[in-house]
Amino acid sequence: MKESMKYTEELLRFIEDSPSCFHVVAKAGELYREQGFVELDEKKSWKLSWGKSYFVTRNDSSLIAFRLPEKKEMVKGYHMAAAHCDSPTFKVKEHPDRKGELYVTLNVERYGGMIHSSWLDRPLSVAGRIAILDAKTGEIKTKLVNVDRDLLVIPNLAIHMNRDVNKGTEYHPQTDLQPLFSEKDAASFQSIVAKAAGVKDDAILGHDLFLYVRDCGRVFGAEKEFVLSPKLDDLQCVYALTEAHAKTPSNSYVTMCAIFDNEEVGSGSNQGADSTFLQDVLLRMGESLDVSPAKQREWIAAGFLISADNAHAVHPNHPEKADPTNHPTLNGGPVLKFNGTQKYTTDGVTGAKFKSLCKRAGVPCQIFVNHSDVPGGSTLGNISTSHVSIPSVDIGLPQLAMHSAVETGGTKDTLMAIKVMKEYFSE
């Protein structure tokens, strides 16, 4: 329990330091640098060496890291793992100050499929990146920004003005979900962001800014067995994968960890799982290390991908929503996900591979299958394998209230995921 709490506390610090997808990738980059990984640039040529470790980022919001065995002759294949760094939230529009008679609200739009009501009456702020012009080079550069204070709230309408609120309310994003920012004559939103970034107001030429919940994650329960935090989906998996990969030397496989952006909106971006990012890294890796395309295809066929995105635990108030015989529980260990329509990539053989990994790591393996009357969501596994055809499983860690502004997980599950991933990366 002591070791589990250690990793739970580290997970919560990781989430607190990662208020946007850009901060997630920056945080992961720090970890990889600390472990001796060399950062690569997609705009420059790569000169790779066997026995070394590298990582590369794209758009500041996706990252792929890889470890190379000591010699080419040692390589049996690729061992890949992937997760996503984005979560459902609200994105700030251009010209966001929306001035009314008395107040200024912030003009935002939905990003991903969130539970609307969970965002109301919570302290919120804004984080992401800004684009600024470098006066010396004339180039557009990016800078991370976090307005690290309680800045916004999306206020509920009082029950006296909406008597049917507890009978079920449909929220209209442009009307009901715009956050309160200031009184009419207060400072502009851009000036607040510029101050937080340490630049002049007119230096900001563009931005990718998102709302985030200011509530810090915490442990609760009779025996401190549960964790309550924003962004458990999917930062719990991101943390477990990067922690295991960065600290586990490769043996007979080229080990890779991919953190993709934009999973919550379909992955169809330059930096999403439906891009050529993974293919591009494999291609450049092969060219630099003098590995033929045919040999790389052999390694892909002999390889494996673990797609990690959190899974639904059985709900304490609605057990009827779970499958009758396959219903994961909090603190029950990693969840292997199956789906007959191939929204998940797991099949009988790849599932057996993951079960074997769990057994060797001394960790239980749970199974998730959708209730046959309740269609589930999708993830990045089948999208990634449509570009790189590698044997794959979809897994996750069990949680409640997926896509709520604040979600619930188990304090033992993060450690169990790290143990399995270390076993995987060290094969």
Secondary structure, DSSP 8 states (H G I E B T S, - for coil): -HHHHHHHHHHHHHHHT-SSHHHHHHHHHHHHHHTT-EEE-TTS-----TT-EEEEEETTTEEEEEE--S-GGG--EEEEEEEE---SEEEEEEEEEEE-SSEEEEEEEEES---GGGGTTS-EEEEEEEEEE-TTT--EEEEEEE--S--BB-----TTT-TTGGG-----HHHHS--EEEETTS--HHHHHHHHHTS-GGGEEEEEEEEEE----EEESTTS-EEEETTHHHHHHHHHHHHHHHTS--SSEEEEEEEES-GGGTS-STTSTTSSHHHHHHHHHHHHTT--HHHHHHHHHT-EEEEE--EE---SS-GGGS-SS----TTS--EEEE-TTSSS---HHHHHHHHHHHHHHT---EEEE--TTS-----SHHHHHTTS---EEEEE-EEESTTSSSEEEETTHHHHHHHHHHHHHT-
